[in-house]
Amino acid sequence: MGPKHQRPELWDLYNGRKQNGEHFRVFPLSNWTELDVWAYIEREQLPLPPLYFAHEREVFLRHGTLLAASPLLPLQPGETVRRERVRFRTVGDLTCTGAVRSVASTLAEIIAEVAAARQTERGTRYDDRRSETAMEDRKRQGYF
């Protein structure tokens, strides 16, 4: 193999300098879709906690997002708690993670549900509806 057929050395493209008090954020799966993640879980036969599957939960609707009923989320006027079968497409902070109505109780059912979904996983995050800069605001507060 000649020198022109070697893979490029990309390390010079990255700024690896770190000052005291700075942090690195690395997202090795950032180009994976939600479906890619579920397919990987299936392929590798990774065990999952029950939280990822549909279950009965007390929820309420706020600005088009189903949120889990909790003392951390006081109800606003007109909101009522009801029991529904839901699952969470992302597991995160209770105050900003929305649920989706679902009956998916197996990995295969989750994969089929995600493949047919018209809304992205990100679309179930209530945090994104609080303001256009909600995620950046949380980063500044040290959430990440």
LUMZAMAR-257571 format. One record per residue (C-alpha): residue number from 0; x, y, z; chain. Coordinates in Angstrom, 3 decimals. Example, Ala and Ser with C-alpha at 12.3 -4.5 7.8 and 13.67 -1.06 7.14 Angstrom:
# LUMZAMAR-257571
   resi         c1         c2         c3   chain
      0     12.300     -4.500      7.800       A
      1     13.670     -1.060      7.140       A
This chain:
# LUMZAMAR-257571
   resi         c1         c2         c3   chain
      0      0.000      0.000      0.000       A
      1      1.432      3.371     -1.020       A
      2      1.462      6.490      1.159       A
      3     -1.462      8.017     -0.765       A
      4     -3.685      5.089      0.238       A
      5     -3.239      5.551      3.973       A
      6     -6.069      6.770      6.118       A
      7     -5.739     10.444      7.083       A
      8     -4.507     11.339     10.580       A
      9     -7.343     13.534     11.855       A
     10     -6.000     14.275     15.327       A
     11     -4.591     17.640     14.254       A
     12     -8.146     18.777     13.492       A
     13     -9.211     18.509     17.135       A
     14     -8.394     21.048     19.810       A
     15     -7.167     18.874     22.669       A
     16     -5.980     21.718     24.880       A
     17     -7.757     21.900     28.209       A
     18     -7.441     24.737     30.692       A
     19     -7.982     24.351     34.441       A
     20    -11.700     24.414     35.176       A
     21    -12.707     23.445     31.619       A
     22    -14.418     20.193     30.777       A
     23    -14.531     18.033     27.677       A
     24    -17.887     16.890     26.347       A
     25    -17.719     13.855     24.091       A
     26    -20.710     12.360     22.317       A
     27    -19.493      9.222     20.513       A
     28    -23.034      8.233     19.492       A
     29    -24.225     11.679     18.460       A
     30    -24.854     10.620     14.865       A
     31    -26.931      7.589     15.882       A
     32    -30.682      7.771     15.532       A
     33    -33.026      6.492     18.205       A
     34    -33.691      3.512     15.939       A
     35    -29.928      2.850     15.674       A
     36    -29.711      2.676     19.466       A
     37    -32.619      0.233     19.758       A
     38    -31.233     -1.936     16.939       A
     39    -27.879     -2.051     18.744       A
     40    -29.591     -3.058     21.999       A
     41    -31.388     -5.825     20.131       A
     42    -28.288     -7.021     18.253       A
     43    -26.150     -7.109     21.403       A
     44    -29.000     -8.581     23.486       A
     45    -28.508     -5.970     26.197       A
     46    -30.763     -6.323     29.236       A
     47    -33.102     -3.402     29.883       A
     48    -34.790     -2.261     33.075       A
     49    -38.616     -2.311     32.997       A
     50    -38.692      1.493     32.984       A
     51    -38.087      1.502     29.201       A
     52    -41.239     -0.508     28.457       A
     53    -44.846      0.695     28.487       A
     54    -46.518      0.733     31.881       A
     55    -49.489      2.311     33.628       A
     56    -48.535      5.731     34.966       A
     57    -50.250      8.816     36.306       A
     58    -49.701     11.592     33.773       A
     59    -51.102     14.958     32.804       A
     60    -51.023     16.952     29.579       A
     61    -49.085     20.228     29.493       A
     62    -48.708     22.115     26.204       A
     63    -49.071     18.917     24.180       A
     64    -46.634     16.855     26.281       A
     65    -47.619     14.021     28.619       A
     66    -45.684     14.527     31.853       A
     67    -45.471     12.201     34.844       A
     68    -47.502     13.370     37.817       A
     69    -45.136     14.365     40.592       A
     70    -44.843     16.823     43.470       A
     71    -41.959     18.308     41.449       A
     72    -44.480     19.382     38.800       A
     73    -47.398     21.179     40.443       A
     74    -50.504     21.123     38.266       A
     75    -51.483     24.328     36.531       A
     76    -55.103     25.483     36.174       A
     77    -57.044     23.160     33.865       A
     78    -54.593     20.243     34.160       A
     79    -55.854     16.927     35.506       A
     80    -54.032     13.718     36.342       A
     81    -55.142     10.518     34.656       A
     82    -53.771      7.004     34.422       A
     83    -52.492      5.970     30.993       A
     84    -50.281      3.283     29.495       A
     85    -47.121      5.111     28.441       A
     86    -43.410      4.714     27.986       A
     87    -40.590      7.193     27.906       A
     88    -38.530      7.415     24.732       A
     89    -35.747      8.960     26.744       A
     90    -35.072      8.533     30.428       A
     91    -34.062     11.739     32.082       A
     92    -35.142     14.539     34.350       A
     93    -38.744     14.004     35.465       A
     94    -39.537     17.702     35.068       A
     95    -38.721     17.819     31.351       A
     96    -39.107     14.289     29.960       A
     97    -42.393     13.605     28.216       A
     98    -44.087     10.241     27.819       A
     99    -45.742      8.729     24.754       A
    100    -48.853      6.585     24.766       A
    101    -47.619      3.065     24.122       A
    102    -48.362     -0.615     24.567       A
    103    -44.788     -1.691     23.682       A
    104    -43.812     -4.316     26.234       A
    105    -41.038     -6.012     24.240       A
    106    -37.938     -4.782     22.465       A
    107    -39.392     -5.786     19.093       A
    108    -42.519     -3.731     19.823       A
    109    -40.421     -0.698     20.783       A
    110    -38.419     -0.980     17.550       A
    111    -41.614     -1.205     15.479       A
    112    -43.084      1.760     17.351       A
    113    -39.976      3.910     16.859       A
    114    -39.737      2.969     13.168       A
    115    -43.330      4.124     12.637       A
    116    -43.114      7.264     14.790       A
    117    -43.664     10.634     13.143       A
    118    -42.231     12.557     16.086       A
    119    -38.585     12.321     17.093       A
    120    -37.478     11.371     20.586       A
    121    -36.426     14.980     21.043       A
    122    -40.014     16.024     20.330       A
    123    -41.158     14.443     23.604       A
    124    -38.998     16.746     25.726       A
    125    -41.051     19.386     27.487       A
    126    -37.844     21.280     28.200       A
    127    -37.658     22.305     24.532       A
    128    -41.076     23.948     24.818       A
    129    -40.132     26.122     27.803       A
    130    -37.964     28.398     25.674       A
    131    -35.784     28.311     22.572       A
    132    -32.691     28.350     24.763       A
    133    -33.843     25.870     27.432       A
    134    -31.031     23.385     26.799       A
    135    -28.353     26.082     26.723       A
    136    -29.800     27.618     29.904       A
    137    -29.533     24.239     31.637       A
    138    -25.922     23.837     30.459       A
    139    -25.024     27.226     31.956       A
    140    -26.587     26.118     35.248       A
    141    -24.279     23.089     35.276       A
    142    -26.929     20.481     34.374       A
    143    -24.472     18.740     32.033       A
